[in-house]
Amino acid sequence: MIPDISRLAERSVLDTDRVQWEIESRSSDFSEFELAVRDVVLEVADAGVNRTVAAPRIVSELLGLSRTLAATRDAAGGSIRSALRRTVNAKTLHALREAGLYEDGDGVQPVWPHAGMLILNTMLGCSFGCVYCFRADEQHEGVEWFLNGRPTQVVDEPTVVERLARHPLFVPGATQIGLHSATTEPFLPQVRESTFALLDLLERRGWGNDVMIITKHYLREEDVARLAAYRSFQILLFLTHNAAPAAMETMGAGPGFLERKLRTVEYVLAQPNLAAAHYFRPIVPGWNDADEQIAAALSFGEPLGLTVIGGLKAIPKMQEISVQRGLPLPVLDNGSQDKYFPPELVDRILATHRRLGLTSTLVGDQSCGLTVMLSRLRGRAVPNVEATRMYDLATGRPAKCMGLCPPEQLAACTSPPPPAPSEVRALLSRFGIAGRFDVEPDGVRLYSDARPSRQEIEALAAHLRFAVHWRSDRKSADPTAVRP
């Protein structure tokens, strides 16, 4: 019996009876196992569809996907619901998204605009087991959305790089690129070769865009050597260690894992053309903020000379999941969209840094870490890619800049060189943004009838390394700043 597909049919602007007939006729020659896989695909599609758009070919595509998935696994290889369902979920939701029938609640796509960057994602799913993961199955109902424990490839690497080339916010040689952010861990054994396949394709394209990789995993010596071999772009590597207990990050808490991560630091430092920093995030009161944990994490980052610190953003069910994991309830500001990072915790981290006699630079934002790495590589201070300190001063928001960088770096981020009007005009044209602008000392002021998207504003600021503020017209007395 065909599963209920009435929701899928309605959202696809199709007649339910016609869809059922099409499913029956097109799968009349399916084997028993193919029918079983078909039913799971249809169940996932009916539960997952969340947008309405005419999609006359969706049934044919889902049936073709069912047959392809069935062909990859022998019927005796295990239960569909336990062993194959996660792959079915990943690929079915991807098919719905490609048809316009599914929108990821967190906005993550194969090429994902985020904080002025473009993140490339070929995989879905992670086995690291982080309690705070906003994409984990624990956070969602209905479908096994994040596929915890089984990274699954949903789109091939050439397709993703080709989409990057066509993306409206991509500028060859300028747009910073990230790999596998918020979809998986880039150096899990099941993901590692996809990471290198993306890098190989970028090398062949020769665009020269900086590539950011954040990893909680350890890297083998041969992995580091492969990273160091790329010549057409600069890799900016964040090595994460936050002294988390096992209940907070299941995979990375063991002493053997930490030993491998310490060796990773040694391998990276042996490659002078690799830029790397320590990611000490998230730091959560009650979980990994004990003095000895802070000292251990800061000591890990000392050889790299640069540590990015930061707090935790509240996610749904955080309190409930903490109890399930045996963790104390975290102290979070659930009413804020910002990460919770109380000043007294920052003060304790700085005090521990001084007490240990450490000399590494501490910064409080990912963009600051990227900026300092680039400044060190180039031998001169470059402005922050998100104009963070400039935004602090221009808008009066609580400072994201910690003010601990060398004076020349602070000066570059406070008063970056203004972009030439021709540069602003070219970017606006490239991004398809209509409007007038003025280049002022505190940022580019953009005037237009339609407000650009947050992603467009972030992309403008990142490419210009200069703040960008929008207002609807020149007569408005109170400009609305759109900030990273």
Stockholm file with secondary structure:
# STOCKHOLM 1.0

chainA/1-484         MIPDISRLAERSVLDTDRVQWEIESRSSDFSEFELAVRDVVLEVADAGVNRTVAAPRIVSELLGLSRTLAATRDAAGGSIRSALRRTVNAKTLHALREAGLYEDGDGVQPVWPHAGMLILNTMLGCSFGCVYCFRADEQHEGVEWFLNGRPTQVVDEPTVVERLARHPLFVPGATQIGLHSATTEPFLPQVRESTFALLDLLERRGWGNDVMIITKHYLREEDVARLAAYRSFQILLFLTHNAAPAAMETMGAGPGFLERKLRTVEYVLAQPNLAAAHYFRPIVPGWNDADEQIAAALSFGEPLGLTVIGGLKAIPKMQEISVQRGLPLPVLDNGSQDKYFPPELVDRILATHRRLGLTSTLVGDQSCGLTVMLSRLRGRAVPNVEATRMYDLATGRPAKCMGLCPPEQLAACTSPPPPAPSEVRALLSRFGIAGRFDVEPDGVRLYSDARPSRQEIEALAAHLRFAVHWRSDRKSADPTAVRP
#=GR chainA/1-484 SS CCCCCHHHHHHTTCCHHHHHHHHHHHTTTCCHHHHHHHHHHHHHHHHHCCSCCCCTTHHHHHHHHHHHHHHTSCGGGCCIIIIIHHHHHHHHHHHHHHTTCCCCTTCCCSEEEETTEEEECCEECCCSCBTTCTTSGGGCCSSCCSCTTCCEECSCHHHHHHHHHHCTTCCTTTSCEEESTTTCCTTSTTTHHHHHHHHHHHHHHTCCCCEEEEESSCCCHHHHHHHHTCCSSCEEEEEECCCCCTTTBTGGGSHHHHHHHHHHHHHHHTCTTCEEEEEECCCCTTTSCSHHHHHHHHHHHGGGTEEEECCBCCCTTHHHHHHHHTCCCCCCCTTCSSCBCCHHHHHHHHHHHHHTTCCCEEESSHHHHHHHHHHHHHTSCCCCTTCHHHHHHHHCCCCCCCSCSCHHHHHHHHSCCCCCHHHHHHHHHHHTCCCEEEEETTEEEEECSSCCCHHHHHHHHHHHTSCEEEESSTTCSSCEECCC
#=GC SS_cons         CCCCCHHHHHHTTCCHHHHHHHHHHHTTTCCHHHHHHHHHHHHHHHHHCCSCCCCTTHHHHHHHHHHHHHHTSCGGGCCIIIIIHHHHHHHHHHHHHHTTCCCCTTCCCSEEEETTEEEECCEECCCSCBTTCTTSGGGCCSSCCSCTTCCEECSCHHHHHHHHHHCTTCCTTTSCEEESTTTCCTTSTTTHHHHHHHHHHHHHHTCCCCEEEEESSCCCHHHHHHHHTCCSSCEEEEEECCCCCTTTBTGGGSHHHHHHHHHHHHHHHTCTTCEEEEEECCCCTTTSCSHHHHHHHHHHHGGGTEEEECCBCCCTTHHHHHHHHTCCCCCCCTTCSSCBCCHHHHHHHHHHHHHTTCCCEEESSHHHHHHHHHHHHHTSCCCCTTCHHHHHHHHCCCCCCCSCSCHHHHHHHHSCCCCCHHHHHHHHHHHTCCCEEEEETTEEEEECSSCCCHHHHHHHHHHHTSCEEEESSTTCSSCEECCC
//
